[in-house]
Amino acid sequence: VLTDYLKANQVWINDGTGRFGDSGIRFGGGQFYRHAHLGDLDGDGDLDVFLATFGLREGPNEIWFNHGQ
């Protein structure tokens, strides 16, 4: 997961050879995130995402739960 103050937030996928390629997925709807951290936050075995913003002006931090869909 790539976050960028000047560009769209992106998801890149590992191709199995140690390289990553752009999946074409963009997210955030113009929201700027400082950091993205992946982990199983709800204990269901799927990766969830914690997104940290730049501060109060940019809105609250967010947690996106993966529901396996």
Backbone torsions as a table, in degrees:
resi	resn	phi	psi	omega
1	VAL	NA	124.8	-180.0
2	LEU	-110.4	127.9	174.0
3	THR	-112.3	144.1	-175.9
4	ASP	-150.5	132.7	-179.1
5	TYR	-67.5	-31.0	-174.5
6	LEU	-103.2	-11.9	-176.4
7	LYS	-128.5	173.3	177.3
8	ALA	-65.9	144.7	173.7
9	ASN	-70.0	142.4	-171.4
10	GLN	-134.2	158.3	171.8
11	VAL	-117.4	126.4	175.7
12	TRP	-112.6	147.3	-175.3
13	ILE	-116.0	136.0	175.0
14	ASN	-72.2	130.0	-177.8
15	ASP	-89.1	4.5	178.1
16	GLY	91.2	-7.4	179.6
17	THR	-111.3	11.8	-179.0
18	GLY	91.2	5.9	178.5
19	ARG	-114.8	153.9	178.6
20	PHE	-115.8	143.3	177.4
21	GLY	-126.5	150.3	180.0
22	ASP	-67.6	123.2	-179.5
23	SER	-79.4	-14.3	-176.2
24	GLY	87.4	-4.5	179.9
25	ILE	-80.3	127.1	174.6
26	ARG	-120.0	145.3	-177.8
27	PHE	-147.7	165.9	173.4
28	GLY	105.6	-16.1	176.8
29	GLY	53.5	40.0	179.9
30	GLY	90.8	-4.6	176.9
31	GLN	-74.0	136.3	179.0
32	PHE	-98.2	126.4	178.4
33	TYR	-112.2	143.9	178.1
34	ARG	-85.7	-42.5	-177.6
35	HIS	-142.0	151.8	170.8
36	ALA	-127.1	128.6	179.2
37	HIS	-123.5	132.5	-179.2
38	LEU	-105.2	140.9	176.8
39	GLY	-178.3	165.4	178.1
40	ASP	-85.7	85.6	-173.4
41	LEU	-76.1	-23.9	-178.1
42	ASP	-110.1	6.4	173.6
43	GLY	72.5	21.0	-178.3
44	ASP	-100.1	3.2	178.2
45	GLY	91.9	-6.4	178.2
46	ASP	-101.2	150.6	175.6
47	LEU	-75.2	131.1	173.6
48	ASP	-111.4	169.2	-176.1
49	VAL	-126.6	130.5	169.5
50	PHE	-104.6	123.8	-179.0
51	LEU	-113.0	121.6	179.7
52	ALA	-99.3	129.8	179.1
53	THR	-90.0	-178.8	-178.7
54	PHE	-81.4	-14.0	-178.9
55	GLY	150.6	-171.4	-174.9
56	LEU	-60.3	-34.9	-179.8
57	ARG	-62.7	-34.0	-179.0
58	GLU	-86.6	-3.6	-179.2
59	GLY	100.8	175.3	-177.1
60	PRO	-75.6	160.3	170.3
61	ASN	-62.1	158.0	-177.2
62	GLU	-131.1	150.3	170.0
63	ILE	-120.8	126.4	176.6
64	TRP	-111.2	115.5	-179.7
65	PHE	-88.3	133.1	176.0
66	ASN	-85.6	118.5	179.7
67	HIS	-101.2	15.4	174.0
68	GLY	74.2	21.9	-178.4
69	GLN	-98.6	NA	NA
